[in-house]
Every structure is written in C-alpha cells, then in structure tokens.
Amino acid sequence: MDPIAYERYCAERLRACGWDAHATPPGGDQGADVIATRGRTRLVVQCKLYRNAVGNEAVQQISAARLHYQADVAAVVSNSDYTTSARQLAQSNHVALLHHDELPAFAAQLARARKKA
C-alpha cells in the first residue's frame, strides 16, 4: 500500500463507522489527509504509513490543520508507533495518536461523546 492508498483506507474505515469522510487531494491539504464529519462534529486526520516511529511533525501538521479546517477533533493515524516527543506534544495539543486498527473504536467513542454533549 502506498501513502495515498493508506489515506483512502483510513477514510473508508471512518465511512464504515457512519462518518462522512474523504481523503483530501494530494498536496496543498494544509496538514489534513482525511476530513470527516458526523452530525456537527468535524474530525481531521493526518495519516502516516511509516516503517519507523512517527515524530513531532505529524502532530504539528494536524494541530495546524485543526485550526485551518475549524475542526473539533484532530488525530494522527499510523501503522507504526509514536516517539515519546510526539506523544508529549500530542497530549499538550489534544491530538489523538492512533493505530489504524483503533480508528473504528475511536470514531464510535467520539460519536457517542459528542451525542451526549
């Protein structure tokens, strides 16, 4: 799988959970590879298909994308692990760091939480 196919794969996983999700066009995406909405909740996702641990740059990109797209929630999704530094930055910026297998449960939890609010 190449990185573009991985972005489409992540969008499809969100669609399967009831989200209106689409991969952004390559280049000029302002840091969001997938934009998803469900009800009034907007989620932006940075997708990283890596062999090594994902670092700070992905967290920085999705933090900027959350502001740019006026999203409620931001997440980085990867097939790999995350560096300690990325975990620290994600925590202080309220960015979820997920493995793609965690995406459906995260999306369902987010939908339930937003429904209660």
C-alpha positions in Angstrom: 0.0 0.0 0.0 1.3 3.5 -0.8 0.6 6.6 1.3 -2.2 7.8 -0.9 -4.0 4.4 -0.7 -3.4 4.5 3.1 -5.2 7.8 3.3 -8.2 6.4 1.3 -8.1 3.3 3.5 -8.4 5.4 6.7 -11.3 7.4 5.2 -13.1 4.2 4.3 -12.7 2.9 7.8 -14.4 6.1 9.1 -17.2 5.8 6.5 -17.8 2.3 7.7 -18.4 3.8 11.1 -21.1 6.2 9.8 -18.9 9.3 9.2 -18.9 11.3 6.0 -15.2 11.1 5.3 -13.0 11.8 2.4 -9.3 11.9 1.6 -8.0 15.4 0.7 -6.3 15.8 -2.7 -2.5 15.2 -2.5 -0.6 18.4 -2.0 -2.0 21.6 -0.6 -4.0 19.7 2.1 -2.9 22.1 4.9 -1.9 19.1 7.0 -5.1 17.1 6.9 -5.2 13.9 4.9 -8.7 13.0 5.8 -11.6 15.2 6.8 -14.6 13.6 8.4 -17.9 14.9 9.7 -20.7 13.3 11.7 -23.5 15.5 12.8 -21.9 18.7 13.9 -18.5 17.2 14.7 -15.6 17.7 12.3 -12.5 15.4 12.6 -9.2 16.0 10.8 -6.7 13.1 10.4 -3.1 13.0 9.4 -2.2 9.5 8.0 1.3 8.2 8.3 2.3 4.9 6.7 5.8 4.5 8.3 8.4 1.9 9.0 9.7 3.9 12.0 8.0 5.7 14.8 6.0 8.8 13.9 7.5 12.1 15.2 6.5 15.6 16.1 6.0 16.8 12.6 2.8 14.9 12.1 1.4 16.3 15.4 2.4 19.8 14.4 0.7 19.4 10.9 -2.6 18.1 12.3 -2.7 20.8 15.0 -2.4 23.4 12.3 -5.0 21.6 10.2 -7.5 21.5 13.1 -7.4 25.3 13.2 -7.4 25.7 9.4 -10.4 23.5 8.9 -12.1 24.6 12.1 -12.3 21.0 13.3 -13.4 19.8 16.7 -11.0 16.9 16.9 -7.6 16.1 15.5 -5.9 12.7 15.2 -2.8 11.1 13.7 -3.3 7.6 12.4 -0.4 5.3 11.6 0.6 1.7 11.1 3.6 2.4 13.4 4.3 3.6 16.9 5.0 7.2 18.0 8.1 8.8 19.5 8.0 9.9 23.1 8.3 13.5 21.9 5.3 13.1 19.6 3.3 11.7 22.5 4.1 14.6 24.7 3.3 17.2 22.0 0.0 15.3 21.2 -1.0 15.4 24.8 -0.5 19.1 25.3 -2.2 19.8 21.9 -5.2 17.5 22.5 -4.3 15.3 19.5 -5.2 11.6 19.4 -2.4 9.2 18.3 -3.9 6.0 17.0 -3.0 2.8 15.2 -5.4 2.3 12.2 -6.9 -0.7 14.0 -8.0 1.7 16.8 -9.8 4.1 14.4 -13.3 2.4 14.4 -13.4 2.4 18.2 -12.1 5.9 18.4 -14.7 7.1 15.9 -17.5 5.4 17.7 -16.4 6.8 21.1 -16.2 10.2 19.6 -19.7 10.0 18.1 -21.1 8.8 21.5 -19.3 11.6 23.4 -20.5 14.3 21.0 -24.1 13.0 21.1 -24.2 13.4 24.9 -22.8 17.0 24.7 
